[in-house]
Every structure is written in C-alpha cells, then in structure tokens.
Amino acid sequence: MRWTFLVGGLLLAASNSWANDTTAELTTGGLIYVQTTDVVMEEEDLYLSREEVLVDYVFRNTSEKEVESIIAFPMPDVVGGAQNDVAVGDMESDNFLGFSVVQDSRQIKPELQQRVLALGIDRTDEFETHKIPVLPYSDKTAEALKALPVDVKADWISKGLIYVDSYDAGQGWEEEIRPAWTLRSTYWWKTSFPPNKPVRVSHRYKPSVGGTVAMTFIEGGKPVSNYKAYAERYCIDSAFMKTAARLEAAAAKSGPHYTEQWISYILTTGANWSGPIGKFKLTVDKGREKDFVSFCGTGVKKVGPTTFEMSATDFYPQKDLHVLFLNAVE
C-alpha cells in the first residue's frame, strides 16, 4: 500500500480518540483480540475531526451458522506526564469521550475495560487495592494521590506510575504528585451475526486531541531534530514544510500564531475480520479553512472547503492513522 502526503488550506494537494471494531475473547486478564474467518467487514465509513469521530460499519456473516462473538473497540491511550497537553473530554466520567454505539438501530450499552500501564507493566490491581481512580487527569484522582501513604508513593515513583512536580507559584517551592501512567480503555459487547445478513454498527465519540503551544518540527524555516519522526508519522513533505515556514515567518510579523494538534485512530484492528474491508471511506475535516492538516493516505481528494476524502476497495489497513493539524490561534 502506498502512503502519500496531502494538505489542506492554502495548498491544493491533500494529511492521541479512535479505533476500528475488532473481535475479542474474554480471558482472566481482560480482552484479547482474535481473528475471525466467518465475519467480513463489508463497509467502513470513517469521519475524523477534532470535534467528533463518526464510524459506520456493515458486517456480514458468510457462514451458514449464526456466529456469537464479542466486539471490542479500543480507545486512544490517555498518557500522564509533564509534557502532555491533551483534551480528553470529561475527566470526571468513566465515559470521558462520550462513546456511544448503535447496532441495527438499537442503542447498545457496552462494557468498559480499563487497564493501568507503566513502563509496559500492568498495574491495574494496585489501583484497585488502594482505591485510586484510573483517569489520570481527574480531580478525584489528584485528591486520592495526595492521600497515598508515604511508602506507597515512593514505591509508585520507582515503578513509573507517578512523579513529583516541584514548582514555585509565588509562595515558595511546592510539590505535587502527578500521574505518569497510561490508561488503556476498551469498550466491548456481546453480539450475534445471523448467517448471510448485514449487521450495521455505528459509533460516535469526541476524540482526545493532543497539542503544543507552537510548531515543534520547524524552527527558522528549517526542520528540527524530530522532523524525521513527524514526516513518517504524518507524511509531511516539502510542500507542507514550505507552508509551515511561511506561517512561522508571518507569525514573527504579527501574523496569526500556529500551534500543533493531533488525533490518532487505531485502524489496524480492522484486519482482524475475515478478508479485507470491502469498501473503505475516510473523511478528514480540518474544521476551519485557515487551518492546515497532514496525514497519510492514498488517492485523497479535497471534497469541500475543509474536508478531504479517501476511498478504497478490498482495503487492508497496514498502519494506524495519525493526523496533524496546524491550528491558527485566535
């Protein structure tokens, strides 16, 4: 599969949140994703913006028997840390991104599995033992961390679960415990696929939007040290860099200041269904004409003032989707 660069805005060429449905099985450790040879994903219509993610699927059981299964939908990781600037919706709610699902016109209430990871190790049981909420940026979590015993705090620091943030807010040096863990959330529900009948599933949720206070891949019109990673992740090319350089120069002369924002979508789990995705359609909406966007795709076309579209047949998702927005600060 060939991945090409696309950008919106003043250019005519067209480039933390999001995942394809996949089948899964419940084990004592939670959900494990499995492949199915009976159910195909006939269609996927995916719409991505910084305001909402909309996904419509059509599945079909190609066997002669009804297939009972679990459908799982992994959400984007929420990562704690000092350098994160992430919009994650309502951090006081388990359903912090407002996820909803409808199957064949019937509202489904999915189960939610949440796991706490630090340094690649699952530490969920320790949070349950000490009754600490798992949402990193919740006010309830912040209060619960303050109440941890001193020995537990030291142990959690050594395990990479938390860190001590030292700062001076004008009243002398203060210290505060901050989250450093990663929260991995997955929605799942049991369903059945009747033989040779379409099953329609739709999701809606508000994406987790990451961001910075400036463009970090360019300085003085030149690529900086992290440019290679950006170029690979978002398919940035020379045309996009020229635009970024022009925006940077304009900002220095009282022009609009541009920051970065990112969203990601776990696309590769779509390969867990039998065969390729029959018809795949992706729409990326940058939201405002003065903003810019870069992402990897093939045959993307600009179809509206702010929207870009890619269509494919017999589509095998080989990479997850990452979208970079250059956001004009008002």
Buried (B, 14 or more C-beta within 10 A) or exposed (E): EEEBBBBBBEBEBBBBBBBBBBBBEBEEEBBEBEEBEBBBBBBBBBBBBBEBBBBBBBBBBBBEEEBEBBBBBBBBBBBBEEEBEBBBBEBEEEBBBEBBBBBEEEEBEBEEBBBBBBEEEEBBEBBEEBEBBBBBBBEEBBEBBEEBEEEBBEBBBEBBBBBEEEEEEEEEEEEEBBBBBBBBBBBBBEBEBEEEEBBBBBBBBBBBBBBBEEBBBBBEEEBEEEBEEBBEBBBBBEBBBEBBBEBBEEBEEEEEBBBBBBBBBBBBBBBBBBBBBBBBBBBBBBBBEBBBBBBBBBEBEBEEEBBBBBBBEEBEBEEBBBBBBBBBEE
